[in-house]
């Protein structure tokens, strides 16, 4: 039995902790804040309750597997999962609207044909077939196995089978998601639909590889789910599973250093008390669930221990602006859980997010969540609505920007401003406070190609006995990927460096 110190109580860290405890290890989690869950938090006021992090769960099988492997009580006995249907309603700048059924290719094709015409549904359906091929090629190395030592193979190989396109007397194939939209979908509304999946993960569709097609495919193939009572209930269930498996949590405990002995990680240093005296906790292994910049601070003189330089250059990541709305008036029957309101100024939005930030401000692409969940409101005569938009990491948010988000949301929620009782704004600074990530940056899922820019550092590090887990490590950000990261770290510790994932 090994003594394992886990830094941070995010979803990936807790997933690893539960699995390691079941394997017989003594696991202690040190969390600098006063609660668990990382970005999966809750804001409550006046009987209203909101998720301040992810509001939807793709690939619930990841957490079903976690609960199967760590106890007799399955996930569905700990939380109620509800499939969201339609998966999303999309409102385009020209006024066109379409609601897409959940996990139904035929239904999506028919809906797009009916709303957009011109064979739009057929082109999207053909795109999903190609996206599935990209998924089949990358699913195992990117999600189910530790990062390959020869990761360059993933960095160089584009998994998406792009359609040949005649352009300027040359035959070319799409190499980016934006080119897939322009050359294969050939409708600005379909392009907006495609690119909204990249924006939701903080990716620039102009530079994201064509293989990012796996992001809409995952949603199409495995469906979209919500958790009754909000996503915080999933975090609660994972935390309680950890506690049931005898994982110990120490909250309000900031790790300020990683102890090394004989060239190995041998424990953690904790911040001092009021007298300034810190403490050292010995451990046989250390698992870090914090952002790379934080890990560099607690492991001085060994920048690159994560192996980040081994997977190509890293890029800056956008964050999120979230506006929580307490509304008077009941949620209308038949309202879509999620509506995406697309910007009328695509180039301006992308430049503000990923470029120099110049140009006139306009309403961004906004995701509107309107859950049908009585646990989130004080009574049936009110509604809790969450608005999210991508913003640069570290950005300060002005009242004018919040107004633009509300203006966009008004295209999805009639008489929105007249119904507002109060609103709460969550900025990148709030995300930084919850997660410790500099600027409130939000990590994206790992993707192949793109010279390795969108791969994440290996879960093993150059410091023996030190592992990394969670959204900033392989296989990257998002609730499913965090859970998979926990499984990979547990496998590497329990089975050793030759672990190659579940078969």
C-alpha positions in Angstrom: 0.0 0.0 0.0 1.4 3.4 -1.1 0.8 6.7 0.5 -0.5 9.0 -2.2 -0.9 12.8 -1.9 -3.3 14.3 -4.5 -3.0 18.1 -5.1 -6.5 19.6 -5.9 -10.0 18.2 -5.6 -11.1 18.7 -9.3 -13.1 16.0 -11.1 -10.0 14.3 -12.6 -8.2 14.3 -9.3 -11.2 12.8 -7.5 -11.7 10.2 -10.2 -8.0 9.1 -9.8 -8.3 9.2 -6.0 -11.3 6.9 -5.9 -9.7 4.4 -8.2 -6.4 4.4 -6.3 -8.2 3.9 -3.0 -10.1 0.9 -4.3 -6.7 -0.5 -5.4 -5.6 -0.4 -1.7 -3.6 2.8 -1.5 -3.9 5.4 1.2 -5.0 8.6 -0.6 -5.1 12.1 0.9 -6.4 15.0 -1.2 -5.2 18.5 -0.4 -7.4 21.3 -1.7 -6.6 25.0 -1.3 -10.3 26.1 -1.4 -13.0 25.0 1.0 -14.8 22.6 -1.3 -14.4 20.0 -4.0 -15.2 19.9 -7.7 -12.7 22.4 -9.3 -14.7 24.3 -12.0 -17.9 22.3 -11.2 -19.4 24.7 -8.7 -22.8 26.1 -7.8 -24.2 29.6 -7.1 -27.3 29.8 -5.0 -29.4 32.8 -4.0 -33.1 33.4 -3.1 -34.1 29.9 -3.9 -32.4 29.9 -7.4 -29.5 27.6 -8.1 -27.0 27.7 -11.1 -24.1 25.7 -12.4 -21.1 28.0 -12.7 -19.0 25.5 -14.7 -20.2 22.9 -17.2 -23.9 22.6 -17.5 -24.2 19.5 -19.7 -22.5 16.1 -19.7 -21.4 14.4 -22.9 -20.1 10.8 -22.7 -21.7 9.8 -19.3 -20.2 6.4 -19.8 -16.9 7.7 -18.4 -18.6 8.3 -15.0 -20.6 5.2 -15.2 -17.4 3.3 -15.6 -15.9 5.1 -12.6 -18.8 4.1 -10.4 -18.8 0.5 -11.6 -15.0 0.2 -10.9 -15.2 1.8 -7.4 -18.3 0.3 -5.8 -21.5 -1.6 -6.0 -23.7 1.4 -6.3 -24.0 2.5 -10.0 -24.0 6.1 -11.1 -27.7 6.2 -11.7 -28.4 5.4 -8.1 -26.3 8.4 -7.0 -27.5 11.0 -9.5 -30.4 11.3 -12.0 -29.2 11.6 -15.6 -31.7 13.0 -18.1 -31.1 13.0 -21.8 -31.7 16.4 -23.3 -34.0 16.5 -26.3 -33.6 18.4 -28.5 -29.9 18.4 -28.1 -29.8 22.1 -29.0 -31.7 24.8 -30.7 -29.7 27.1 -33.0 -30.6 30.7 -33.9 -28.7 32.1 -36.8 -28.0 35.7 -37.8 -30.5 35.6 -40.7 -33.3 34.6 -38.4 -33.3 30.9 -39.3 -33.8 28.6 -36.4 -33.4 24.8 -36.1 -33.8 22.3 -33.3 -31.6 19.3 -33.5 -32.8 15.9 -32.0 -30.5 14.2 -29.6 -28.4 11.3 -30.9 -30.3 10.8 -34.1 -28.5 11.2 -37.4 -31.7 10.8 -39.5 -33.5 13.3 -37.2 -30.8 15.9 -37.5 -30.6 15.5 -41.3 -34.3 15.9 -41.6 -34.4 19.0 -39.3 -31.6 20.7 -41.2 -33.1 20.0 -44.5 -36.4 21.4 -43.3 -35.0 24.5 -41.8 -32.1 25.3 -44.1 -33.0 23.6 -47.3 -30.7 23.1 -50.3 -29.5 19.7 -49.2 -28.0 21.1 -46.0 -29.0 18.0 -43.9 -27.4 15.7 -46.4 -24.1 17.6 -46.3 -24.1 17.6 -42.5 -24.9 13.9 -42.5 -22.1 13.1 -44.8 -19.8 15.2 -42.6 -20.8 13.2 -39.6 -19.8 10.0 -41.4 -16.3 11.4 -42.0 -16.2 12.7 -38.4 -16.9 9.2 -37.2 -13.9 8.0 -39.1 -11.7 10.6 -37.4 -13.2 9.5 -34.1 -12.4 5.8 -34.8 -8.9 6.7 -35.7 -8.1 8.8 -32.6 -10.4 7.5 -29.8 -8.0 5.0 -28.3 -4.7 6.9 -28.5 -6.2 10.2 -27.4 -8.7 9.0 -24.8 -8.0 5.5 -23.6 -4.2 5.2 -23.6 -1.4 7.1 -21.9 0.2 9.6 -24.3 2.5 7.7 -26.7 6.2 8.2 -26.3 6.3 8.8 -30.0 3.6 11.4 -29.8 4.8 13.0 -33.0 2.8 10.4 -34.9 -0.4 11.9 -33.4 0.9 15.4 -34.1 1.6 14.9 -37.8 -1.2 12.7 -38.8 -4.6 14.3 -39.7 -7.3 11.8 -38.9 -10.1 13.6 -40.7 -10.7 12.2 -44.3 -11.3 15.5 -46.0 -13.1 15.6 -49.3 -10.9 16.7 -52.2 -11.7 20.3 -53.2 -10.9 22.0 -56.4 -9.5 25.5 -55.6 -7.3 27.8 -57.7 -6.6 25.1 -60.3 -5.4 22.8 -57.5 -7.0 19.9 -55.6 -6.8 20.6 -51.9 -8.2 19.0 -48.7 -9.4 20.8 -45.7 -6.8 21.1 -43.0 -8.7 23.2 -40.5 -12.2 23.2 -39.1 -13.0 26.5 -40.9 -12.0 24.9 -44.2 -14.2 21.9 -43.6 -17.1 24.4 -43.1 -16.3 26.5 -46.2 -15.4 23.7 -48.6 -17.6 20.7 -47.5 -20.6 22.2 -45.7 -20.9 25.3 -48.0 -23.5 27.1 -46.0 -22.6 29.8 -43.5 -25.2 28.5 -41.1 -23.8 25.0 -41.2 -20.4 26.5 -40.7 -21.6 28.4 -37.7 -23.1 25.2 -36.3 -19.8 23.4 -36.8 -17.6 26.2 -35.4 -19.8 26.6 -32.3 -18.5 23.3 -31.1 -14.9 24.6 -31.3 -15.8 27.9 -29.6 -17.4 26.0 -26.8 -14.0 24.5 -26.1 -12.1 27.7 -26.6 -10.7 26.7 -30.0 -10.1 28.9 -33.0 -11.8 27.2 -35.9 -9.4 28.9 -38.3 -6.4 27.0 -36.7 -8.1 24.0 -35.1 -7.3 20.9 -37.2 -10.0 19.3 -39.3 -9.9 16.4 -36.8 -11.8 18.7 -34.4 -14.8 17.3 -36.2 -14.8 14.7 -33.4 -16.3 17.3 -31.1 -19.7 17.6 -32.8 -19.5 13.8 -33.5 -19.2 13.0 -29.8 -22.3 14.9 -29.1 -24.2 13.4 -32.0 -23.1 9.8 -31.3 -23.4 9.6 -27.5 -26.0 12.2 -26.8 -26.2 15.2 -24.4 -27.3 14.8 -20.8 -28.0 16.9 -17.8 -28.0 16.0 -14.1 -31.1 16.7 -12.0 -30.2 19.3 -9.5 -27.4 20.6 -11.6 -23.9 19.4 -12.5 -22.7 20.0 -9.0 -24.7 16.9 -8.0 -22.2 14.9 -10.1 -19.3 16.4 -8.3 -21.0 15.6 -5.0 -21.5 12.0 -6.0 -17.9 11.6 -7.0 -16.8 13.2 -3.7 -19.0 10.9 -1.7 -17.7 7.9 -3.6 -14.2 9.0 -2.7 -15.1 9.3 1.0 -16.8 5.9 1.0 -13.6 4.4 -0.4 -11.7 6.0 2.6 -10.1 8.9 0.6 -9.2 11.7 3.1 -9.8 15.3 2.1 -8.0 18.3 3.6 -9.7 21.5 2.6 -8.1 25.0 3.0 -4.7 23.3 2.5 -2.6 25.0 -0.2 0.4 23.0 -1.5 3.4 25.3 -1.8 6.0 22.7 -2.7 6.6 19.2 -3.8 9.2 17.4 -1.7 11.9 15.5 -3.5 14.2 12.8 -2.1 16.7 10.8 -4.0 15.4 12.2 -7.2 11.8 11.2 -6.6 8.6 13.0 -5.4 8.4 12.2 -1.7 5.6 14.4 -0.4 4.2 17.9 -0.3 4.8 21.1 1.6 1.7 22.9 2.9 1.3 26.7 3.4 2.1 28.0 6.8 -0.4 28.9 9.5 -0.8 32.3 11.2 2.6 31.9 12.7 4.2 31.3 9.3 5.1 27.7 9.9 4.3 25.3 7.2 4.3 21.6 7.3 5.6 18.7 5.2 3.6 15.6 4.5 5.5 12.6 3.4 4.1 10.5 0.5 5.3 7.7 -1.7 3.6 9.2 -4.8 2.2 12.6 -5.7 -0.6 13.3 -8.1 -1.0 16.9 -9.2 -4.4 18.1 -10.5 -3.4 21.7 -10.9 -2.7 23.9 -13.9 0.9 23.8 -15.3 1.8 27.3 -14.1 0.8 26.3 -10.6 2.8 23.1 -10.7 5.9 25.0 -11.9 5.6 27.2 -8.8 5.5 24.2 -6.4 8.2 22.4 -8.2 10.8 25.1 -8.7 13.8 24.6 -10.9 12.2 21.8 -12.8 10.0 23.5 -15.4 9.1 21.0 -18.0 8.7 18.2 -15.5 5.2 17.8 -16.9 6.7 17.0 -20.3 4.9 20.0 -21.8 7.9 20.8 -24.1 7.6 17.2 -25.4 4.2 17.7 -27.0 4.8 20.9 -29.0 4.2 24.5 -28.2 1.3 25.5 -25.9 -1.1 28.1 -26.8 -3.0 30.7 -24.8 -6.6 29.6 -24.0 -9.7 31.6 -23.8 -11.9 31.7 -20.7 -15.7 32.1 -20.2 -18.1 34.9 -19.3 -21.1 33.5 -17.5 -24.3 35.5 -16.7 -26.7 33.9 -14.2 -30.3 35.1 -14.6 -33.1 34.8 -12.0 -36.3 35.3 -14.1 -39.9 36.0 -13.1 -42.3 33.8 -15.0 -42.5 30.1 -15.6 -40.4 28.3 -18.2 -42.6 27.8 -21.2 -43.6 24.2 -22.0 -41.5 22.8 -24.8 -38.5 25.2 -24.3 -35.2 23.8 -25.5 -32.7 23.1 -22.7 -29.9 24.7 -24.8 -30.1 27.4 -27.4 -27.0 28.6 -29.3 -27.4 32.2 -30.6 -24.8 32.7 -33.3 -23.0 36.0 -33.8 -23.6 38.1 -36.9 -19.9 39.1 -36.9 -17.9 35.8 -37.1 -14.6 37.4 -38.1 -14.8 40.1 -35.4 -15.6 37.6 -32.7 -12.7 35.3 -33.7 -10.3 38.3 -33.9 -11.3 39.5 -30.4 -10.9 36.0 -29.0 -7.8 34.8 -30.7 -6.3 37.8 -32.5 -5.3 41.3 -31.6 -8.7 42.1 -30.1 -9.3 45.0 -32.4 -12.5 46.0 -34.2 -16.0 47.2 -33.2 -17.7 45.2 -30.5 -20.8 43.2 -31.4 -22.9 40.5 -29.8 -20.9 37.3 -29.4 -22.0 33.7 -29.8 -24.0 32.9 -26.7 -25.1 29.6 -25.3 -28.4 29.8 -23.3 -29.2 27.1 -20.8 -32.8 26.9 -19.7 -33.1 23.6 -17.6 -36.4 22.1 -16.8 -35.5 21.3 -13.2 -37.7 22.3 -10.3 -34.7 21.9 -7.9 -33.1 25.0 -9.4 -35.9 27.5 -8.8 -37.9 28.7 -5.8 -41.2 27.8 -7.3 -42.8 27.0 -10.7 -43.4 30.7 -11.3 -39.7 31.4 -11.9 -36.9 30.3 -14.2 -33.1 30.0 -13.8 -31.2 30.7 -17.0 -27.5 30.6 -17.6 -25.7 32.5 -20.4 -22.1 31.7 -21.5 -19.8 33.2 -24.0 -16.1 32.8 -24.7 -13.8 35.6 -23.7 -10.0 35.9 -23.6 -8.3 34.5 -20.5 -7.5 37.2 -18.0 -9.9 39.6 -19.6 -11.8 42.1 -17.5 -15.5 42.2 -18.3 -17.3 45.5 -18.8 -21.0 46.2 -18.3 -21.2 46.9 -22.1 -20.0 43.3 -22.7 -22.6 41.9 -20.4 -25.2 44.0 -22.2 -24.2 42.5 -25.5 -24.5 39.0 -24.1 -28.0 39.9 -22.8 -28.9 41.3 -26.2 -27.9 38.1 -27.9 -29.8 36.0 -25.4 -32.9 38.1 -26.0 -33.1 36.5 -29.4 -33.7 33.2 -27.7 -35.7 34.3 -24.6 -38.6 36.6 -25.5 -39.0 39.6 -23.2 -35.8 38.6 -21.4 -34.9 42.0 -19.9 -38.5 42.5 -18.6 -38.3 39.2 -16.7 -35.0 39.7 -15.0 -35.2 39.8 -11.2 -31.5 40.0 -10.7 -28.4 38.7 -12.4 -24.9 37.6 -11.3 -21.8 37.9 -13.5 -19.0 35.3 -13.4 -15.8 36.4 -15.0 -12.4 34.8 -15.8 -11.2 36.0 -12.4 -13.9 33.9 -10.7 -12.8 30.8 -12.7 -9.2 31.5 -11.6 -10.3 31.7 -8.0 -12.2 28.4 -8.3 -9.5 26.4 -10.2 -6.2 28.3 -9.7 -5.7 28.4 -13.5 -4.0 31.7 -14.4 -6.4 34.1 -16.0 -9.2 31.7 -15.6 -8.1 29.8 -18.7 -10.2 26.7 -19.6 -8.3 23.7 -21.1 -9.6 22.1 -24.3 -9.8 18.4 -25.1 -6.7 16.8 -26.8 -6.8 16.7 -30.6 -4.5 15.1 -33.1 -2.5 16.9 -35.9 -1.8 20.7 -35.6 1.9 19.9 -34.9 1.0 18.7 -31.4 -0.3 22.1 -30.3 -3.5 20.6 -29.0 -2.0 17.6 -27.2 -1.6 17.8 -23.5 1.3 16.8 -21.3 1.7 13.2 -20.4 0.3 12.0 -17.1 3.7 10.7 -16.3 6.4 13.3 -15.6 10.2 13.5 -15.7 10.2 13.4 -11.9 9.7 9.7 -10.8 6.7 9.4 -8.5 5.0 12.5 -9.8 1.9 12.3 -12.0 -0.5 14.8 -13.4 -4.2 14.5 -13.8 -7.2 16.5 -14.9 -8.0 19.0 -17.7 -4.5 20.3 -18.0 -3.1 16.8 -18.6 -3.6 14.1 -21.2 -6.3 13.7 -22.6 -7.4 17.3 -21.8 -10.3 19.4 -20.7 -14.0 18.8 -20.3 -15.8 16.5 -17.9 -15.4 13.3 -19.8 -11.7 13.9 -20.5 -11.1 14.7 -16.9 -12.6 11.4 -15.8 -10.6 9.6 -18.4 -7.4 11.3 -17.1 -8.2 9.9 -13.7 -8.5 6.4 -15.1 -5.2 6.7 -16.9 -3.3 7.9 -13.8 -4.7 5.2 -11.7 -3.7 2.6 -14.3 -0.1 4.0 -14.5 0.3 3.8 -10.7 -1.4 0.5 -10.1 -0.1 -1.4 -13.2 3.1 0.5 -13.9 4.6 2.3 -16.8 3.6 -0.4 -19.2 -0.1 0.3 -18.7 -1.8 0.8 -22.1 -5.4 1.5 -21.1 -8.4 -0.7 -20.6 -9.0 -3.3 -23.3 
